[in-house]
Amino acid sequence: MVEVRRSDITLLDVIASQEIKTSIIEVINECKNKDILNNYGLESLNKILLSGPPGVGKTWTAMAIAGELEMDLVFVRWDSLISSYLGSTGSNIRKVFETVSAKPAVLLLDEFDAAGKDRGGDGQEVGEMSRVVINILQNIDMFPPESFLVAATNHGHLLDTAIPRRFVVVNMELPGEDERRRLIEYYSKGLPVSIDLDEWLKKTDGLSGDEIRTKIHQEAKRAILKNGSEFMSVATL
């Protein structure tokens, strides 16, 4: 149900707007200085909900948070638990959260809308979903302060209304022109591909960071396979 990863990236490796990075840095700083805050009777934040379309860097950001905190990243895909909803879901959810109780870690609940959908509606399926959401909320409320919780969703509007208020919600949007420029430079660095930056800024408008990476890497592979060992010169960006 879980996969443990060690991350060596930090927020310096995350290309996002300053507003997004500032929100994340504030929560990380609270987590790092929780003892100081506790001395004043203040509770530190340790839960972030990353919401946004596919490919905008939610998983990458979670890895950067783990790197900043020097913790393991415990990766969970909630869709893998859907087949267990009738009977063993509560036990599975508890086991997932217990993984960060014994040893501090960053717990990433990816595709969170698969398990945290809104409880409105009728029927047996909705009744079962309500029990799942209640179970999740209880485990979130008991989440150990020594660890850090990241939930990620492509469909924030589908989440139960009780979930977002337990997190600092960070809305991750498609990259603007400045972010696209940095992404193009980042993903083309060291590759044998010529890039006309102005042209690429136009043709990547509306694309996610992951889509930009894919297009640049496709261009580089074409160049390599076409020219063999005689690589094209890397563009100066």
Secondary structure, 3 states (H helix, E strand, C coil): CEEEEECCCCHHHCCCCHHHHHHHHHHHHHHHCHHHHHHCCCCCCCEEEEECCCCCCHHHHHHHHHHHHCCEEEEEEHHHHHHHCCCCHHHHHHHHHHCCCCCCCEEEEECHHHCCECCCCCCHHHHHHHHHHHHHHHHHHCCCCCCEEEEEECCHHHECCCCHHHCEEEECCCCCHHHHHHHHHHHHCCCCCCCCHHHHHHHCCCCCHHHHHHHHHHHHHHHHHHHCCCCCCCCCC
